[in-house]
């Protein structure tokens, strides 16, 4: 059971992801970089008890940032956009 919690790292709650939830019933998560679409689907269905229709994944590359005289890169991560069946929702995203 803890394996599923290792795959799903955190929800991504931004203005764009909130619009996706309202219009298309799609939820965005930060996931493990080695996880594939099948594993992500099983993890979301098990953790949140919902029916997943589709999973799209994006590898987000590291981004260069500078803060005063210090500079470096933000860490890379994998993002998953999960579409749920009609009538299903995840309450963790409601603020």
Order of alpha helices (4+ residues) and beta strands (2+ residues): alpha-beta-alpha-beta-alpha-beta-beta-beta-beta
